Amino acid sequence: MTLPGGSYSAYDGTAAQKMDWEDPAQVSKAAAALATFHKHTAAYTHPPDTADCFVQEFLQLLEELQMDLKSLDESSMDLMPGSMQLFKDSLPRVEGLVSDLSYETLPRLFIHGSYCCSNILFQDGELVKIPNLDRSRYEARALDIAIALADLTPTVYDAVYLESINTFFSNYDQIQPLESCEEEALPALLMAREAYQALRDIRRIAKIQDQRRKHLQAGKFRRHVSRLDWLEENQESLQEIFRGQEREDETCSALRVGARSGREDFQEFQEAA
């Protein structure tokens, strides 16, 4: 359509569908859109922010973990015994990585805050809408990229997901290159975000009375833990992607892409839903 000031394309929002994370073309366009979004929001000034940043919130949840665990009844713990122990074992590593981050020095801008498949809508192969900016805030740019990468797939992490990360990151970096400090921070932020989600799951489980809902929430917890475990096992491959290094074929074949019981947990979660 032609309007004063230029020509525009009109799309039927009801016909749009969420991004297919296994489609490299859509992943590339989604990455380019986020890079363009950041390019624009980086120009906005912002007064000193008194709100807690992501890292502060994460460390606060860690401090409150023991209290949250005490509030879980025996039936809740029985839903996730193996995952709970795996989670506890991984927390010191995650906490160390986060504590070592110079998070306050990372470049900051207004981030989208919820750049996931369900909020990236395509129609006829074109990205037509990015809704739900209610979580937008002034934060580290690397966090927004970590959120986008974490939510490229709603299921478990595997070799296909790793290729999606590579596609997304390389296309983003062509438009808005990251600083070396951001590249170094991304693997730790990916792990911290999964751990953060798992910590929130524990808190929610303790408050749920309905057993079916409690079972579903426990399934989400197990999924986040299996993804966290995968991220920890594949740190080197992630670092190579974020540093822009070429990965050799033998590196791909040597990836430890099994998320252990992740697929079984997610299948159980789907069946329960």
Phi, psi and chi 1 to 4 in degrees:
 res  aa     phi    psi   chi1   chi2   chi3   chi4
   1 MET       -  151.5   65.3  180.0   68.3      -
   2 THR  -110.0  123.5  -59.5      -      -      -
   3 LEU  -126.8  164.3  -63.1  172.6      -      -
   4 PRO   -55.2  126.4  -26.6   34.9      -      -
   5 GLY   103.1  -11.1      -      -      -      -
   6 GLY   152.0 -176.0      -      -      -      -
   7 SER  -105.0  144.5  -61.6      -      -      -
   8 TYR  -135.7  152.9  -57.2   86.2      -      -
   9 SER  -101.6  137.3  -63.1      -      -      -
  10 ALA  -109.0  136.8      -      -      -      -
  11 TYR  -126.7  146.7  -64.9   90.9      -      -
  12 ASP   -83.2  107.1  177.9    8.5      -      -
  13 GLY   -59.8  -28.4      -      -      -      -
  14 THR   -72.0  -18.9   60.9      -      -      -
  15 ALA   -90.9  -10.1      -      -      -      -
  16 ALA   -71.4  150.2      -      -      -      -
  17 GLN  -126.9  152.2  -63.4 -179.7  -30.3      -
  18 LYS   -65.6  156.1   66.9  180.0 -178.5  179.8
  19 MET   -58.8  138.7 -176.5 -174.2   77.2      -
  20 ASP   -90.5  105.7  178.7    1.1      -      -
  21 TRP   -68.3  -13.5   69.2  -84.0      -      -
  22 GLU   -92.2    1.5  -65.8 -172.9   28.2      -
  23 ASP   -98.7  107.1 -176.4  -20.5      -      -
  24 PRO   -58.1  -34.4  -23.7   34.1      -      -
  25 ALA   -64.6  -43.2      -      -      -      -
  26 GLN   -68.9  -39.3  -69.1 -166.0   13.5      -
  27 VAL   -62.1  -41.1  171.7      -      -      -
  28 SER   -63.3  -44.0  -61.9      -      -      -
  29 LYS   -67.6  -36.2  -69.4  175.4 -179.0  177.7
  30 ALA   -65.2  -39.7      -      -      -      -
  31 ALA   -65.0  -43.0      -      -      -      -
  32 ALA   -63.5  -37.9      -      -      -      -
  33 ALA   -65.6  -42.1      -      -      -      -
  34 LEU   -66.1  -40.4 -177.1   63.1      -      -
  35 ALA   -61.4  -41.0      -      -      -      -
  36 THR   -66.8  -40.4  -56.4      -      -      -
  37 PHE   -58.2  -46.3  175.4   81.9      -      -
  38 HIS   -66.0  -35.3  -73.6  166.4      -      -
  39 LYS   -60.9  -37.6 -171.4  173.7 -177.0  178.5
  40 HIS   -77.1  -45.5  -70.4  -56.9      -      -
  41 THR   -72.1  -20.2   61.5      -      -      -
  42 ALA   -64.5  -20.4      -      -      -      -
  43 ALA   -81.4  -11.9      -      -      -      -
  44 TYR   -83.2  133.6  -62.0  148.8      -      -
  45 THR   -84.1  158.8   57.3      -      -      -
  46 HIS  -146.3  135.2 -172.3  -92.5      -      -
  47 PRO   -68.5  164.4   26.0  -34.7      -      -
  48 PRO   -51.7  132.9  -25.6   34.1      -      -
  49 ASP   -96.5  123.1 -159.6  -20.0      -      -
  50 THR   -93.0   -9.3   57.3      -      -      -
  51 ALA   -73.6  151.5      -      -      -      -
  52 ASP   -66.6  138.0  -72.6  -14.6      -      -
  53 CYS   -82.2  174.3   67.6      -      -      -
  54 PHE   -57.2  -46.3  167.6   74.4      -      -
  55 VAL   -62.0  -41.0  166.2      -      -      -
  56 GLN   -63.1  -41.6  -69.0  171.4  -36.2      -
  57 GLU   -64.2  -41.6  -70.2 -177.4    6.5      -
  58 PHE   -62.8  -48.5  172.6   69.0      -      -
  59 LEU   -64.7  -33.0  -65.5  175.8      -      -
  60 GLN   -65.7  -42.3 -178.9   63.7   33.8      -
  61 LEU   -62.7  -37.2  -79.4  178.8      -      -
  62 LEU   -61.8  -42.2  -88.4 -177.8      -      -
  63 GLU   -62.0  -32.2  -70.1 -177.9    7.3      -
  64 GLU   -92.0    3.7  -61.9  168.6   -2.1      -
  65 LEU   -60.2  -46.6  174.5   60.4      -      -
  66 GLN   -60.4  -38.8  -68.1  -56.0  -40.6      -
  67 MET   -65.2  -40.3 -176.3 -179.7  -59.8      -
  68 ASP   -65.5  -38.7  -67.8  -26.9      -      -
  69 LEU   -65.7  -36.3  -71.5  176.0      -      -
  70 LYS   -65.7  -25.4  -70.6  179.4 -179.6  178.8
  71 SER   -82.9   -7.5   62.8      -      -      -
  72 LEU   -82.2  131.3  -70.0  173.2      -      -
  73 ASP   -82.6  172.2   56.8   27.8      -      -
  74 GLU   -62.0  -38.6 -173.5  174.4  -16.2      -
  75 SER   -63.9  -33.9   63.6      -      -      -
  76 SER   -69.7  -43.7  -62.2      -      -      -
  77 MET   -64.1  -32.7  -67.4  -63.9  -68.6      -
  78 ASP   -66.4  -18.9  -72.1  -16.8      -      -
  79 LEU   -78.6  -14.6  -67.4  173.9      -      -
  80 MET  -151.7   45.4   45.8 -169.1  179.1      -
  81 PRO   -64.1  -48.6   23.9  -34.3      -      -
  82 GLY   -65.7  -43.7      -      -      -      -
  83 SER   -65.3  -36.8  -66.3      -      -      -
  84 MET   -64.1  -43.1 -178.5   61.8   75.3      -
  85 GLN   -66.9  -41.2 -171.9   57.3   52.2      -
  86 LEU   -61.3  -39.3 -178.1   61.8      -      -
  87 PHE   -64.8  -46.9 -178.3   55.4      -      -
  88 LYS   -60.9  -38.5  -70.3  179.5  179.6  179.1
  89 ASP   -67.1  -30.5  -67.6  -17.9      -      -
  90 SER   -85.3  -19.4   65.9      -      -      -
  91 LEU   -61.4  -41.1  -78.2  179.9      -      -
  92 PRO   -58.9  -39.2  -26.0   36.4      -      -
  93 ARG   -63.9  -45.9  162.3   78.2  168.5  159.1
  94 VAL   -65.5  -44.7 -178.9      -      -      -
  95 GLU   -60.2  -39.5 -176.4  177.0    9.9      -
  96 GLY   -64.3  -42.9      -      -      -      -
  97 LEU   -63.5  -42.6  -72.2  171.6      -      -
  98 VAL   -68.7  -41.3  171.8      -      -      -
  99 SER   -64.6  -29.7  -61.9      -      -      -
 100 ASP   -80.6  -12.0  -70.2  -18.6      -      -
 101 LEU   -70.6  137.5  -76.8  178.5      -      -
 102 SER   -90.9   67.1  -62.3      -      -      -
 103 TYR   -61.2  -36.4 -168.8   76.9      -      -
 104 GLU   -68.9  -14.9   65.2  -78.7   -5.0      -
 105 THR   -94.6   -7.2   66.5      -      -      -
 106 LEU   -69.6  145.2  -64.3  176.9      -      -
 107 PRO   -56.3  136.5  -26.2   35.0      -      -
 108 ARG  -121.1  150.4  -61.1  168.0   72.8   86.4
 109 LEU  -163.8 -177.0   43.0   68.6      -      -
 110 PHE   -79.6  114.4  -78.5   97.1      -      -
 111 ILE   -92.9  161.3   67.7  172.1      -      -
 112 HIS   -70.2  -46.5 -176.7  -78.9      -      -
 113 GLY    90.0  -16.0      -      -      -      -
 114 SER  -151.2   50.3 -173.9      -      -      -
 115 TYR   -85.6   81.4 -158.2   74.0      -      -
 116 CYS  -123.6  171.3   54.8      -      -      -
 117 CYS   -53.4  -42.8  -70.2      -      -      -
 118 SER   -67.9  -17.0   59.1      -      -      -
 119 ASN  -106.2   11.8  -73.7  -27.0      -      -
 120 ILE  -122.9  101.2  -51.7  170.9      -      -
 121 LEU  -103.3  132.2  -56.5 -177.5      -      -
 122 PHE  -116.5  149.6  -80.8   79.8      -      -
 123 GLN  -143.5  124.2 -176.7  178.2  -26.4      -
 124 ASP    54.6   40.5  -61.8  -32.3      -      -
 125 GLY    79.5    1.3      -      -      -      -
 126 GLU  -115.0  141.8  -63.5  -61.3  -33.6      -
 127 LEU   -75.2  119.6 -161.3  161.7      -      -
 128 VAL  -115.2  -17.0  -63.7      -      -      -
 129 LYS  -159.7  140.0 -171.1  176.5 -177.6 -179.2
 130 ILE  -127.7   90.1  -56.0  172.2      -      -
 131 PRO   -85.2 -174.9   32.4  -34.1      -      -
 132 ASN    60.8   68.0  -62.5  -24.6      -      -
 133 LEU   -94.3   16.7  -79.5  162.6      -      -
 134 ASP   -68.5  -16.5   54.1  -57.8      -      -
 135 ARG   -99.4    7.6  -65.6 -174.4 -177.3  177.6
 136 SER   -64.7  138.8  179.2      -      -      -
 137 ARG  -163.0  170.8   59.4 -165.5 -177.1  -83.5
 138 TYR   -87.1  111.0 -165.3   71.1      -      -
 139 GLU  -150.1  179.5 -100.0  -83.4   17.7      -
 140 ALA   -66.7  133.2      -      -      -      -
 141 ARG   -59.5  -37.7  172.9  173.9   67.1  157.6
 142 ALA   -59.6  -30.9      -      -      -      -
 143 LEU   -65.4  -41.4  175.9   63.4      -      -
 144 ASP   -63.2  -38.2 -144.1   17.9      -      -
 145 ILE   -68.1  -39.9  -61.6  172.1      -      -
 146 ALA   -62.6  -41.2      -      -      -      -
 147 ILE   -61.8  -45.1  -69.3  171.9      -      -
 148 ALA   -62.6  -45.1      -      -      -      -
 149 LEU   -67.0  -39.4  -66.1  176.0      -      -
 150 ALA   -64.2  -34.1      -      -      -      -
 151 ASP  -100.2   17.3  -71.3  -26.8      -      -
 152 LEU   -62.9  -30.6  -85.0  176.5      -      -
 153 THR  -129.1  137.9  169.2      -      -      -
 154 PRO   -84.3   -3.0   31.3  -35.7      -      -
 155 THR  -107.9 -144.0   57.9      -      -      -
 156 VAL   -84.8  164.8  -61.6      -      -      -
 157 TYR   -89.8  140.1  -67.3  163.2      -      -
 158 ASP  -156.5 -165.9   55.9   15.3      -      -
 159 ALA   -64.6  -37.2      -      -      -      -
 160 VAL   -63.5  -41.3  177.3      -      -      -
 161 TYR   -63.0  -38.9  167.3   70.0      -      -
 162 LEU   -62.3  -39.0 -166.0   68.5      -      -
 163 GLU   -66.3  -36.4  -70.1  -56.3  -41.4      -
 164 SER   -64.1  -40.2  -67.0      -      -      -
 165 ILE   -59.1  -46.5  -77.7 -175.5      -      -
 166 ASN   -60.0  -45.2 -165.3   12.1      -      -
 167 THR   -63.1  -47.9  -60.5      -      -      -
 168 PHE   -62.4  -50.1 -171.8  100.1      -      -
 169 PHE   -66.4  -42.5 -176.5   77.2      -      -
 170 SER   -64.0  -37.7   61.0      -      -      -
 171 ASN   -72.3  -37.0  -80.7  -86.0      -      -
 172 TYR   -63.6  -46.2  179.4   98.8      -      -
 173 ASP   -66.7  -24.9 -157.7   48.2      -      -
 174 GLN   -68.0  -28.8  -71.7  176.2   11.4      -
 175 ILE   -95.3  -44.7  -61.7  174.2      -      -
 176 GLN  -130.3   82.5  -76.0  -73.9   87.3      -
 177 PRO   -57.3  139.5  -23.5   35.0      -      -
 178 LEU   -84.9  154.4  -91.2   68.5      -      -
 179 GLU   -78.8  158.4  -62.5 -177.4   12.0      -
 180 SER   -60.2  -34.5   58.4      -      -      -
 181 CYS   -65.6  -32.9   59.5      -      -      -
 182 GLU   -72.0  -40.9  -65.3  176.1  -71.3      -
 183 GLU   -60.6  -40.4  -64.4  170.0   -7.9      -
 184 GLU   -68.9  -30.7  -65.8  -65.8  -32.2      -
 185 ALA   -80.0  -25.4      -      -      -      -
 186 LEU   -58.5  -47.3  -85.8  173.8      -      -
 187 PRO   -58.0  -41.1  -26.0   36.5      -      -
 188 ALA   -67.0  -38.9      -      -      -      -
 189 LEU   -68.3  -35.7  -72.1  175.3      -      -
 190 LEU   -61.4  -44.9  -84.0  168.6      -      -
 191 MET   -67.1  -41.8  -69.2 -176.5   64.6      -
 192 ALA   -62.7  -37.0      -      -      -      -
 193 ARG   -68.3  -40.5 -173.3  176.4 -177.4  -80.1
 194 GLU   -65.3  -41.3  -69.5  -61.1  -28.9      -
 195 ALA   -64.9  -38.9      -      -      -      -
 196 TYR   -60.7  -44.9  176.1   82.2      -      -
 197 GLN   -63.7  -40.2  -64.1  -71.1   76.1      -
 198 ALA   -65.3  -38.8      -      -      -      -
 199 LEU   -63.0  -39.9  -72.3  165.9      -      -
 200 ARG   -68.1  -35.3  -66.6 -176.3   66.0 -174.0
 201 ASP   -60.3  -43.5  -71.8  -26.8      -      -
 202 ILE   -59.0  -44.2  -68.0  173.1      -      -
 203 ARG   -64.0  -39.2 -179.6  164.5  -66.2 -177.2
 204 ARG   -69.4  -42.0  -71.6  166.1  179.0  159.9
 205 ILE   -57.3  -40.6  -69.1  169.1      -      -
 206 ALA   -63.5  -25.3      -      -      -      -
 207 LYS   -94.3  -11.2  -63.2  178.1  179.6  178.7
 208 ILE   -85.9  131.4  -64.3  173.8      -      -
 209 GLN   -97.8  -37.7  -60.6  -61.0  -40.0      -
 210 ASP   -67.4  126.6  179.8   77.0      -      -
 211 GLN   -67.3  -36.5  -72.2  -57.6  -51.0      -
 212 ARG   -65.8  -44.8 -179.2  177.8  178.0  -82.9
 213 ARG   -65.0  -36.3  -72.1 -177.9   56.9 -137.8
 214 LYS   -64.9  -39.6 -176.8  173.0  -69.5 -168.9
 215 HIS   -63.4  -43.0 -176.7   84.6      -      -
 216 LEU   -62.9  -43.0  -68.1  173.5      -      -
 217 GLN   -66.3  -36.8 -166.0   66.5   50.9      -
 218 ALA   -64.2  -35.4      -      -      -      -
 219 GLY   -63.1  -38.7      -      -      -      -
 220 LYS   -64.4  -40.8  -68.0 -179.8 -179.4  179.8
 221 PHE   -60.4  -47.1  170.4   79.9      -      -
 222 ARG   -61.5  -36.5  -65.0 -165.8  -58.9  -90.0
 223 ARG   -64.8  -45.2 -177.1 -171.8   64.3 -176.3
 224 HIS   -63.6  -36.9  -72.9  -55.3      -      -
 225 VAL   -68.4  -41.4  171.9      -      -      -
 226 SER   -65.9  -36.6   69.5      -      -      -
 227 ARG   -68.1  -40.0  -76.1  157.8   58.6  131.6
 228 LEU   -60.8  -42.5  175.9   60.7      -      -
 229 ASP   -62.3  -42.2 -174.2   42.4      -      -
 230 TRP   -63.3  -43.8 -173.4   92.6      -      -
 231 LEU   -61.2  -39.4  -71.1  169.1      -      -
 232 GLU   -65.8  -39.4 -173.5  169.1    6.2      -
 233 GLU   -72.0  -24.1  -70.1 -173.4  -11.1      -
 234 ASN  -112.9   29.2  -70.4  -81.5      -      -
 235 GLN   -58.7  -43.1  -77.2  -72.0  -68.0      -
 236 GLU   -63.8  -42.7  -69.9 -174.9    8.1      -
 237 SER   -64.9  -39.2  -63.3      -      -      -
 238 LEU   -64.6  -42.4  -68.4  168.7      -      -
 239 GLN   -62.6  -37.9  -71.2  168.5   -6.9      -
 240 GLU   -63.5  -41.7  -72.8  179.0   -0.4      -
 241 ILE   -62.9  -47.6  -70.1  174.8      -      -
 242 PHE   -70.9  -22.3  -60.1  143.0      -      -
 243 ARG   -89.2   -1.2  -70.1  170.8 -175.7  162.8
 244 GLY    77.3   18.2      -      -      -      -
 245 GLN   -84.3  148.1  -61.9  176.2    1.9      -
 246 GLU   -75.7  134.3  -67.6  -67.9  -28.6      -
 247 ARG   -94.0  130.7  -73.6 -177.7  -68.4  115.0
 248 GLU   -76.6  156.8  -59.7  -65.9  -24.4      -
 249 ASP   -58.7  -38.9  -70.6  -19.0      -      -
 250 GLU   -67.0  -27.9   57.2  -95.3   29.2      -
 251 THR   -65.8  -41.9  -57.1      -      -      -
 252 CYS   -62.4  -42.2  -66.4      -      -      -
 253 SER   -72.2  -21.4   61.3      -      -      -
 254 ALA   -91.2   -2.3      -      -      -      -
 255 LEU   -60.3  136.1  -77.3  175.3      -      -
 256 ARG   -90.2   83.1  -70.0  169.6  -71.2  179.8
 257 VAL   -92.1   -2.9  -62.6      -      -      -
 258 GLY   -69.7  128.9      -      -      -      -
 259 ALA   -93.7   27.7      -      -      -      -
 260 ARG    53.9 -118.8  -64.5 -178.8 -179.0  169.3
 261 SER   -87.2   13.2   60.5      -      -      -
 262 GLY   -59.1  -44.6      -      -      -      -
 263 ARG   -65.5  -40.8  -69.9 -164.5  179.5  -81.9
 264 GLU   -64.5  -39.7  -69.3   78.7    6.0      -
 265 ASP   -63.3  -42.8  -73.2  -20.4      -      -
 266 PHE   -69.5  -36.1 -172.9   71.8      -      -
 267 GLN   -63.2  -41.2 -177.5  178.9    1.5      -
 268 GLU   -63.0  -39.9  178.8 -175.9  -15.7      -
 269 PHE   -62.2  -42.1  169.0   69.2      -      -
 270 GLN   -65.8  -42.2  -74.9 -177.8  -48.7      -
 271 GLU   -65.0  -38.0  -69.2  173.0   -7.8      -
 272 ALA   -67.8  -32.3      -      -      -      -
 273 ALA   -69.6      -      -      -      -      -
